[in-house]
């Protein structure tokens, strides 16, 4: 009888600690052996000579918008795109589905939609709004990875921003339930007032939009969220940090003992405010793209270790919502989950010397540890799920729109040179994508929940 279901031979594995040549033996969906020259036989063998093997990406921030807004993306296309880019697990945000994930029944509906279509494993965020403080317990009981709150307007009816009292009381409950709270940290008072003023004066260009959401708005909200979380005894995660000052505030709080973390996104590392003006609606997001000095500051923190997680914040919309002369009316969201690893390999590893070990950490292991999915997810180690991305690091090419698996093939990275070709993606030992195409004909994604 074969010793393993699968052996991957000759590859170079990448972990947060090291890069080394090793064979990988897989049995029953998990890594059963890691050896330089693995003895034994398998039902299937993969030749990985010349390839680097990364832990499958865990994207902690995606909007697949199903149920209710499948025409925006959907689990089938969204998970396929993630898989084509080396992703094996995603955390789906609560607000762009209809209804938003604010209680037990809406969680159940989203889980059913994911299980019916996703080719990658998934966790689900629950919402924290003034509408559902009394429903957090049922969300936690079903296994949400945490609770997401907006400190500014979300743009979605049915998912209002959390005022300070709502946020604090939600944090108290989240701490009791053993769940983390994630916040979109921008000051609503600042951003709303500046936006109203700009629109009233007829200033509706891309630059006007960016100026209506200044770096100050992010810093003020981060400070306030940290203060509330420390008082509540709650674990806190700041999503899509776009400024060096934002990362510093989190690092300073962590140094004094606060249980706080943050993520940034590939678009804040690869694109600037000048790109926003040049590309237009396809590059609109909130917070907005920043000047080049802020991009440099984020890279400094990533290289220095203060910035531990990179997530895509994949937030697509139909093309007719990404057009118009009034930049304030255009839907804000960037499609990017298929390109995260390639952006980091190009902008980080090739251009700035970002170690491959760091990339494995910020896209997988650090995510798994922070959100309670370790030790099963996020690492290449005996006993872990065999979630793997086999990558040809020698490949470099401009991204073409026809390579994208999104429902709507739009992305600010189209035409940009990206590094690395994902040759094969495996979820629990099953090959789900090969050379940019999905190669299974049925969904295999499972709900994953925090273990601690």
N, C-alpha and C positions, 0 to 999 in steps of 0.2 A: 504494500500500500504506500502511496506517496506520503512523504513526511509533511508536506505543506500543500495548501491550495494554490499558492502562487509564490514564485521566487523572482525577485527583481535583481538581476546580476549586473555587476560592473559599474554601477552608478556612484556618484559622489554625493553623500548625504550632507545636508546643511541643517545644523541645529544652532540654537543660541550660544552654545559653548564651543562648537568646533565645526570644521569642514573636513570630511575624511571619506576615503573610499570604503564602501561596505556593501555586501549583499543583504537583501531584506527578505526574510521568510514570513509569509502571511498564512495564518490559519484561522478559520472561522471569523474573518473580518478584522482580526487584530494582528499586530506585529508580534510574531512568535520568536524571531531570531534576527540578530544583527551581527554579522561576522565578515571578516575580510574575504574569506573564501568559504562560502556556506556549503557544507556537505548535504547530501540528501536529494530527493526528487520532489517534483510538484506536478500538479495537474496542468499548470500553465507556467510558462517562463517568459520573462520580459528582458530583452537585452537593453540595458541602460548605459552602455559604454559611451563616454563622451557627454553624458547628461548629468545635471545636478538635480538632486531630489530634495525638494522643500516640503515641509509639512504643509498640508492643504491650507489655503488661506481661510481664516475665520473672519468674515466681514461683519463687524458688530453694528453696522448702520446701513440698512437698505430699506427702500420703500418699493415693495412689489405691488402694493395697492389692490390686493385681492383678499376678500371678496369686495364687490361693489364697483371697482374702477379697473376692471381687467383691461379695458381699452387703453389705459395708461401704460401698463406693463403686464402684470400677471405673473403667477408663480412659474408657469412653464417657461416663458421666455426669459424672465429674470434669473431663474436658477440656472438655465442653460448658459446664459452669458457669463454668470459667475463661474460656472464649471469650466467653460472654455478658457477663462483667465487663471485657472489653477485654484479656484475656490471650492471648498468642500462643506462649509457651514456658513449660515448667515443668521443675523439677528434682525427680524423684521419689525419696523417701527409701527406704532399703533394708529397714527393719525390719518394716513391717506386711504385706508380702507373705508368702506362704507357698509355698516357703521364702523366708527372707530373702535378700537379694542379697549373698552372701558368697563367691561363686566364679564361674568362667566359666559353667558350665551354668545357674546361677540368673540370672545377667545375661542370658543368651540367652533364657531363658523370659520374663523381664520385657520385654525388647525386643520379642519376638514379640507379646506381649499388647498392648503399646502400639501397635505398627504396625498391629495388627488393629482398633483401636478409636479411637485418639486423633485429634481434629481439630486439635490444636495440636502444635507441635514439642516435643521433650522431651530432656532429659539425665537420666542415671541416676547416683545416688550408689551407691557400694559401701559395705559395712559394714567396720568395724574393731572386732573383738572378740577375746577370747582364743581363739576357735575357728578363726580364719582368717588368722593372720599370714603363713602360707606361701602364701596364695592372692591376695595383693594384686597381684602381678605380672600374673596373668592378667586381673584386673579392669581394671588400667590398660591392658593391651594391647587390651582391647575398647572402651575409651574412656570409663570412668567420669569424671565431672566432679571427683570427689574421694572421700574416705573419711569416713564418719560414725561417731563413737563416742559412747557414753553414759558419762558419769562418775557417773551414778546409775542405778538399775534402770530398764530400758526398759518393763517390763510385758509384754513379748513373750517367750514361750519360744523359745529358739533364737537370741536376740540379747542375750547377757549384757553387763553393764557392763564397760568396760575398766579394769582396775586400772592403777596408775601405770606399772608395768613394761611392760604390754601397750601402753599409750598411747604411752610413750616409744619403744619399739621399733617400733611402727607408724609413728610420726612419722619416724623415721630412714629407714624403707623408703619412705614416701611422698615424702620429700625426694629420695631417689634416683630415684624414678619421676616426679618433676616434678608431683606432685598435692598439692592442698590437703587438710588434715584439718579437718573440722567437728566440733565437740563440743557436746553437750548438757551445759552446765556447771552442775551442782548437786552439792554434796558428798553422796555416798552415806552417809557416816558420820553426818552431821548429819540428813539427811532421813529415813533409815531408822529411826534411834533415836528421833527425835521422833514419827514416825508410830506406831511400836510403843507408845510410852508413851501417846499419845493414845487409841489403840484399846483398850489395856488398861484405861484409866480411863473408858472409855465416852464419850469426847469425839469424836464423829464428825460434827459439823456442818460446813457450808461454812467457817465461820471457823476451826474446829479444823484442817481440812485446810490452809488458807492459812498458819496459824501453824506447821505442821509443815514448811513449806518456806520458811524466812525468807530475807530478802535476803542475810543473811550467807552462806547456803549457796551462793548464786550467786557472790558476790564471792570466796569462798575458792577455788571451783573454777576461776573465770576466772584468778585469779592463778597457780594451780598449772599450768593448761594452758599459759599463756603462758610460764612458766618452762621447762616441758618442751619446748615448741616452739622456743624460743630456743636451748636446748642442742642440739636435734636439727637445727637449721637448716631447719625446716619451716614452710611457710605455714600459718596457722591462721585459722579462721573460727569465731566464737562464734555459735551460733544463738539465736534468740528471747530476746535480752537484755531483762529486764523492769524493770531499775532504772537510775537515773542513775549510781550508783556503778559498775555493770558497764560502762557506756559509757566512763566516765572511765578505768577501768583499761585498757581497750583503747586509748583515745586516748593515754594516757601511754606505753604500750608502743610504740605506733607512733611517737611523738615521739622515742624513743630508738633507733629503727631496726628494731624488730621487724616482721616481715611478718604482721600480724594485722588482722583486720577483724571486724565484728559486724553483726548484723541485729536489728531488732525487728519486732513484728507489729502489725497494725491493732488487735487487741483490747487490747494493752497501751497503746495510744494513745487508745482510745475508751472503755474500760470500767475500772472500779475494783473494789476489794474489796467495796464496797457493792453493786455490780451482781452480783457473784458470789453474794452472799447473797440478793439479790432474785430473780435469774433461776434460780439453782440449777444443776442438772446440765449444762444446755446451755452454761454459761459456765465449766465446770471445765477447767483446763489445767495443764500443768506447764512452767515455773514458774507459780504461780498469779497471778491478777490482783492488783494491788498497790493500796495506798492512793493517794489523790488527789495527794499530794505527789510520789510516784514518777512518776505520769503526767505531771505538770508538768515534772519533770526530763527525762523522755524528749523531750518537745516542745522543751525548751530546747536539747537536743543536736541534735535534728533541724533546728531553725531555725539553729543555729550551725554546722552542717556536720560535726560529729563522728560523727553517725549516718548512714551512707551508704546503707543498704539496708533496705527494708521488704519482708517476705515474709509470706505468710499463715499458714504452719504449718497448713494445712488438714488436719484429722485427724478424720474422721467415724467413726461407729460406728452399728450398728443401734439403734433407739430403746430396745429392752429392755436395752441396756447403759448407757443414760443415765438410769436410774431407780433409786430406792431411797432408804432412809433413812440408810444408812451412806455418807457422802460419800467415804470412802476406797476403797470397792468400786466406785464408779461409774467408768466409763471416762473418762479424761481426754483431751479433745481438742475443739477448736472447729472447726466448719465455717465457712469464711470466704473461700475463694478467689474467689468471685463478687463480693465486696463491697469488695475492697482499694482500688480506685481511688476508689469513691464515699465510703468512709470518709475517705480522705485529702483529698478535695475538700470534704467537709462539715466534719470536725473540724479539718483543717489550713488549707485555703485560705479557706473562708468564715468560720471562727471565729477563726483565729489569724494570718491573713495569710501562710500558707506559700506561697511563690511557685510558680507552675505549673512553672517551670523545675526547681525542686527535686524536685517530684513526678516529673517525667520522669526525673530522675537516679536517685532512690532506687528506682524501680520498674523501670527498664530499663537505662540506660546504665551506671550504676555496677555493676550485676549482671554485665552482659556483660564489662566490663573486668576485674572481680575474678576471674571464673571462666573466662577465656580464650575467650569467644565473640565478642569484638570483633575486627575491625570489622564483621563481617557482621550481628550482632544488636544490638538495643538502641538504635538511633539512627535519626533521619530524616536521611539523607544519601545523596548519590549513591554507588551501589555497594553500599549495605546492602540486606538483605532487606526487602521491602515488607511488614513486620509493623506494622500500624497499628490504632489505635483512634480512631474518630470519635465525639466526645462533645458532647452538648448540655449546656453548663455552666449554662444557665438553668433546668434541670429540678430540682425538689426535691420529694421525696415520701417517705412512710413505706414501708419495705420490707414487702412482703407475702410470706407463705410460698409462695403459689402462683407467685411469680416465680422462685423458686429452682429450679435444674436439678439439684441434688444428688439422689442416690438417695433420701436421707432428708431431707425438707425442714425441717430444723431449724437454727437459727442464732441466736446472741444478738443479732443486729442486726434481727431481725424486729420490726416496730413502731417502729423508730428512723428518724428523718428522715435521709435520705442525699442527697447532692448529685450531680448529673450523671446523664445517661442515655446509655448506650453505644448509639449508633445503628447502628454497623457495626464489625465486627472483621474484619481481613484478615490472613491468613498467606501470606507470599510472593505477595501480590497477589491471592489468592483470597478472596472474601468467605465467611467461615464462619459468621458470626452477624449477625443484623439484628434490632434492637429486642427483644433478649432471647431470641431463638429461633435455633436452629441451622438453617441453610439449605442445607447440603450433605448428601448422602445416603451419603457414604463417607468413611472416614478419610484424612487427608492428612498426619498428623503424621510427622515424620522425626526420627531420632536426631541430636542435635548433640553434638559432642565438643570438648574444649578444643584450641585451636590453639597454645597456648603454656603 
